[in-house]
Amino acid sequence: MIQAQPQSPRRMNVAVVGATGNVDRLLVTELATRGHRVTAITIHPELVEPHPLGTG
């Protein structure tokens, strides 16, 4: 029997357009929590809060 090899998680660089919207704000949080590097693109940068896991 052939067993599948577990895949190592891939870390991605992700840009989210509209990052301060209702859905995208949740998406940014989820991506950052999973260890991805997230760039938030928005016309309201004052609404973007650093994620606690971020490197600043």
C-alpha positions, 0 to 999 in steps of 0.5 A: 500500500502506498501512503501519502507523504505529509506536505510541509506547509508553504508560506506565501507572500499575499497582498490583499486589496481592500484589506479594511473591508468586512470580509478582507479584514478576516482574511488578513487575520486568518492568513497572518495566523497561518504564518503567511506574510500579508501586505494590506492594500487599502485607501484607509491605512489608518484602519489597518492594525498590526497583527500580533504575530507580525514582525513590524 
